[in-house]
Amino acid sequence: MPVKYGTKEWEEEYQKVVKERRKSHPKPIVPTPEWGQVFGEIVDGDAEYREAAKTWEGAVTLVLQAKPEVGLDEDVSVVLDLWHGDCRSVKILPKEEAAKAPYVMTGSIDTWKAVAKGKTDAIKATMLGKIKLKGNMANVVRHVKASKRLADCTGLFESVWPDELSKDEIKKFRADLKQFREQFGV
């Protein structure tokens, strides 16, 4: 039975599990909770992002759409708690909770990878409909430097994308993600 989201127990267990998973995953797989935590630390420590986002207020949810052939059997909602240049946390949250963020950006894992690798601009991908945005687009455009730097931060640490995994690694990734979903109700 999953730990109930929104409780102290959920938060404590989440942090404990992520800490354990980071030990065994020095090169985290996108979009696992350990990847989220490393991403959050990179963003929070990035002076360029901090300056560009000093007037940004509000959480952003990145939804990576399901792609079963790479082990993503369901959408994954990664929530970035962003406030005035600080990245207070990055977590995988239950869909219902993640959808409450003021900004929800939904795209395929292929689109997110292209953004992270610098092959596609997130704002252009949004304008072209490759990323669907729920939220105030004018505010996103007003903070375009922060948005771009946030995307750039995904390339500042080593990570692995699910489509880069071998068949055996995909099986393990799928099983790990399933276990995490069951434990945390995400």
C-alpha positions in Angstrom: 0.0 0.0 0.0 1.4 3.4 -1.0 2.4 6.0 1.6 -0.2 8.8 1.5 1.0 11.9 -0.4 1.0 15.1 1.5 2.0 13.5 4.8 5.2 13.8 6.8 5.7 10.0 6.3 5.5 10.4 2.5 8.1 13.1 2.5 10.4 11.3 4.8 10.1 8.0 2.9 10.5 9.8 -0.4 13.8 11.4 0.7 15.1 8.1 2.2 14.3 6.2 -1.0 15.9 8.8 -3.2 19.0 8.9 -1.1 19.3 5.1 -1.4 18.7 5.1 -5.1 21.3 7.8 -5.7 23.9 5.5 -4.2 23.2 2.8 -6.8 22.6 5.1 -9.7 25.6 7.5 -10.1 24.4 8.3 -13.6 20.6 8.7 -13.1 18.0 7.8 -15.6 15.5 10.5 -16.8 12.8 10.8 -15.3 13.6 8.9 -12.1 13.3 10.5 -8.6 17.1 10.5 -8.2 17.4 12.3 -11.6 15.0 14.9 -10.3 16.9 15.5 -7.2 20.2 15.9 -9.0 18.5 18.2 -11.5 17.1 20.3 -8.7 20.5 20.6 -7.1 22.0 21.8 -10.4 19.3 24.3 -10.9 19.4 25.6 -7.4 23.2 26.1 -7.6 23.2 27.8 -11.0 23.9 31.5 -10.7 22.8 32.2 -14.3 19.4 30.6 -13.6 19.1 32.3 -10.2 19.5 35.7 -11.8 17.2 35.1 -14.8 14.5 33.7 -12.6 14.6 36.2 -9.7 11.0 37.3 -10.4 9.6 33.8 -11.3 6.9 32.6 -9.0 5.3 29.2 -9.2 5.9 25.5 -9.6 6.3 23.9 -13.0 5.3 20.4 -13.9 7.0 18.6 -16.7 5.0 15.7 -17.9 6.9 13.1 -19.9 4.4 11.1 -21.9 4.4 7.3 -21.8 6.5 5.4 -24.2 6.3 1.7 -23.3 9.1 0.6 -25.6 11.6 2.4 -23.5 10.1 1.4 -20.1 7.7 4.4 -19.5 4.4 2.6 -19.3 2.7 5.7 -17.9 3.2 9.4 -18.0 5.6 10.7 -15.4 5.0 14.1 -13.7 8.1 15.9 -12.5 7.3 18.9 -10.4 9.9 21.7 -10.0 9.1 23.9 -7.0 10.6 27.2 -8.3 10.5 30.5 -6.4 12.5 33.7 -7.1 15.5 31.9 -8.5 15.5 29.1 -6.0 14.7 25.5 -6.9 13.3 24.3 -3.6 12.7 20.7 -4.8 12.1 18.5 -7.8 9.9 15.5 -7.2 7.9 12.9 -9.0 4.3 13.5 -7.8 0.9 11.9 -8.2 -0.7 13.1 -11.4 -3.6 14.8 -9.6 -1.1 16.8 -7.4 1.2 17.6 -10.3 -1.7 19.0 -12.4 -2.3 21.6 -9.7 1.0 23.5 -10.5 0.4 26.9 -12.1 2.4 25.7 -15.1 2.1 22.2 -16.7 4.2 21.4 -19.7 3.5 18.1 -21.5 5.5 16.5 -24.2 7.0 13.3 -25.5 10.2 11.9 -24.0 11.8 12.5 -27.4 10.8 16.2 -27.4 12.1 16.6 -23.8 15.4 14.9 -24.8 15.8 17.2 -27.8 15.3 20.2 -25.5 17.7 18.8 -22.9 20.4 18.2 -25.6 20.0 21.7 -27.0 18.5 20.4 -30.3 15.1 22.1 -29.7 14.2 25.2 -27.9 11.5 24.7 -25.3 9.6 27.9 -26.2 9.7 27.1 -29.9 8.6 23.5 -29.1 5.7 25.0 -27.2 4.8 27.4 -30.0 4.8 24.5 -32.4 2.6 22.4 -30.2 5.3 19.7 -29.5 5.0 20.8 -25.8 1.5 21.6 -24.5 1.4 24.4 -21.9 -1.2 24.9 -19.3 -0.5 28.2 -17.6 0.3 31.8 -18.5 2.3 31.8 -21.7 2.9 35.5 -21.5 4.7 35.0 -18.1 6.7 32.1 -19.6 7.8 34.3 -22.5 8.6 37.2 -20.1 11.0 34.7 -18.4 12.4 33.2 -21.5 16.0 33.5 -20.2 15.1 31.5 -17.1 13.2 28.9 -19.2 16.2 28.5 -21.5 18.6 28.2 -18.6 16.4 25.7 -16.9 16.5 23.6 -20.0 20.3 24.1 -20.3 20.7 22.8 -16.7 19.5 19.3 -17.7 22.7 19.0 -19.7 25.0 20.1 -16.9 25.2 16.6 -15.3 25.5 13.1 -16.6 22.2 11.3 -17.0 20.8 8.5 -19.2 17.7 8.7 -21.3 15.5 5.6 -21.4 16.0 5.2 -25.2 19.7 4.8 -24.5 19.2 1.7 -22.3 19.7 -1.9 -23.4 16.7 -4.3 -23.3 17.8 -5.7 -20.0 18.3 -2.2 -18.5 14.8 -1.2 -19.8 13.3 -4.2 -17.9 15.1 -3.1 -14.7 14.1 0.5 -15.2 10.5 -0.5 -15.8 10.5 -2.6 -12.6 12.2 0.1 -10.5 9.7 2.7 -11.8 6.7 0.4 -11.1 7.9 -0.3 -7.6 8.4 3.5 -7.0 5.0 4.2 -8.3 3.4 1.6 -6.1 5.2 2.8 -3.0 4.5 6.5 -3.5 1.2 6.5 -5.4 2.7 8.3 -8.4 
